[in-house]
Every structure is written in structure tokens, then in C-alpha cells.
């Protein structure tokens, strides 16, 4: 699963509860960066980082994929 730019922006603007602590921590860190600089570049880098994380840990993230797919 890969997130889109639109889903990434929703992840950075909204609050969601994820089962994976690592995903939650990464999203929190990216929200902090996004709050300081809401440029397209930061959004693109955030999307790439989220997609890399999701690809690496996809085997244990079924419930989190379900949350993200509804965005």
C-alpha cells in the first residue's frame, strides 16, 4: 500500500490512532515538521517517508492499512 499526497495531508492534519507505535511516532514527528513548514516539498518528503515505512513493515500493519485506506 502507498499513500497519496491527499492521504498524507490528511494524516498530517487529522488525528488517528494506529496500532503500530512506530507509525504513530513517525506521524507525530512529521506533523511537527509540517506545522513549521506547510510547503509541497515537506508534504512530498513526508509521503515518501510514510510509504517507505509502510512498505518495510507491511506484514504487521493490516489494521493501520484499513485506517489509512479510509482517508
C-alpha positions as CSV (number, residue, x, y, z in Angstrom):
1,X,0.0,0.0,0.0
2,X,1.2,3.5,-0.8
3,X,-0.4,6.7,0.5
4,X,-1.2,9.6,-1.9
5,X,-0.4,13.2,-1.4
6,X,-4.0,13.8,-0.3
7,X,-3.9,11.0,2.2
8,X,-0.6,12.3,3.5
9,X,-2.0,15.7,4.1
10,X,-5.0,14.2,6.0
11,X,-2.6,12.2,8.1
12,X,-0.7,15.4,9.0
13,X,-3.8,17.5,9.7
14,X,-6.0,15.0,11.5
15,X,-5.6,12.7,14.5
16,X,-5.8,9.0,14.0
17,X,-5.0,6.1,16.4
18,X,-2.7,3.5,14.9
19,X,-1.8,0.1,16.4
20,X,1.9,0.4,15.3
21,X,3.8,2.6,17.8
22,X,6.5,3.3,15.2
23,X,3.9,4.6,12.7
24,X,2.3,6.8,15.4
25,X,5.7,8.2,16.4
26,X,6.7,8.9,12.8
27,X,3.4,10.7,12.0
28,X,3.8,12.8,15.2
29,X,7.3,13.8,14.1
30,X,6.1,14.6,10.5
31,X,3.2,16.7,11.9
32,X,5.7,18.8,13.8
33,X,7.7,19.4,10.6
34,X,4.5,20.1,8.7
35,X,3.4,22.6,11.3
36,X,6.6,24.6,10.8
37,X,6.6,24.5,7.0
38,X,3.5,23.5,5.1
39,X,5.2,23.5,1.7
40,X,4.7,21.0,-1.1
41,X,8.2,19.8,-0.6
42,X,7.7,18.9,3.1
43,X,4.4,17.1,2.1
44,X,6.2,15.2,-0.7
45,X,9.1,14.1,1.7
46,X,6.5,13.1,4.3
47,X,4.7,11.0,1.8
48,X,7.9,9.3,0.7
49,X,8.9,8.5,4.3
50,X,5.5,7.1,5.1
51,X,5.5,4.9,2.0
52,X,8.9,3.6,2.8
53,X,7.8,2.8,6.4
54,X,4.6,1.1,5.2
55,X,6.5,-1.0,2.6
56,X,9.1,-2.1,5.2
57,X,6.6,-3.1,7.9
58,X,3.6,-4.1,5.8
59,X,3.3,-7.6,7.3
60,X,2.1,-6.4,10.7
61,X,0.1,-3.4,9.7
62,X,-3.3,-4.7,8.4
63,X,-5.4,-2.7,10.8
64,X,-3.4,0.5,10.2
65,X,-3.8,0.0,6.4
66,X,-7.5,-0.1,6.9
67,X,-7.5,3.3,8.7
68,X,-5.3,4.9,6.0
69,X,-7.4,3.5,3.2
70,X,-10.5,5.2,4.5
71,X,-8.8,8.7,4.3
